[in-house]
């Protein structure tokens, strides 16, 4: 079954009506979800009609439908990618066995924790972004953040379905807890630190979707390799929707760079103070935001050397990015992988067992993807004849988890004393002044075809609509 019936109380392609117990459990969870959305979803959006895409099938050639949807009426559902006939486990000790349709008892608690941790990130990002619609730079951008928000909400549904369907009472309790935690709450925060950070402005939002949602892409891709087939199928469809989130971030920052470079060329200046007086975000400030979001997100991958990561792989729970395309034995019992560590005032590289370095390998895949995307950003100043180029800081920069925790590493990869770090920190990370300036730009632009002064219009609209399309209608 690939089509999705929106006449159902819970739209789905998992034949929910064939399991009345599961259906009742999810219908019991649904009102609590809707209350969470009303309380913590996009602020002041209840009367808006938004031009959104909605999944109508899991066919990659025609899975989405675009139309105006009133925000409270958006229909969240449960969608799994099509099953692969004869799918086998592709890595670890169970390689070659049939993929699992049920959770093996010995992996029950570990799989549940993996699913809960992934599920917790979805509502967290909605909570982090809930006020940004009040300062949107255009209707186009307002529509895009709402699209990201409703899909993060659907991704929460995807994880809760797995918890309810495969983990019994424990799963139902975990599903309730996902609605009880709050991003940044002192008493009941979200599980991962990056999802308790504030997202106070649109530059932070664009950096989050560019960098942190890209981490989501790599984590989902690794889980899509799982021997637990329902998790694999769930993540494969989530990746289909995740691509737009990355586009929003990459293109959003690119449009900011384009506008700044336009004024740099027009006024023949690269002076940050003068550019701020002209009402745009100077390029060094953009670099500092890039540094911050890169370092915070890098910690999401965990320690460079991890026995947990090795266990997840050996047991078939979580693979590598594009596992089946890699040319090795897919067991990694004797393979090695390079990791960095700080020794005195130097950063050295050593070879460790590849099984224990899977976090680092996934982080490196993510970094490579980011570098390619930043290369696309750098074409903008290059075309304008501006010498500035963006670059990622060293992977040890501003880290709180892993081999670099407790050390001060410059963006160039030099180990510093605490005094040396403090002397230059303001050059590398956003200052209170930077954040206050960016915040001062955050007005609200809601006329079709109008864009805030600090960001360029997109080249083309969503779903081939014009850039002056009325993407949001206010009730």
FENKAFEN-V654160 format. One record per helix or strand of 2 or more residues. SS is the DSSP state (@ for helix, = for strand). FROM is the first residue (numbers start at 1). LEN is the number of residues. If there is no record, write none. Layout:
SS FROM LEN
SS FROM LEN
This chain:
= 11 2
@ 16 3
@ 20 21
= 48 8
= 64 7
@ 71 3
= 77 2
@ 105 25
@ 132 4
@ 139 28
@ 168 13
@ 193 4
@ 202 22
@ 229 39
@ 272 6
@ 283 19
@ 307 8
@ 323 3
= 336 8
= 346 8
@ 354 31
= 408 2
= 415 2
@ 418 11
@ 432 9
@ 462 3
= 472 3
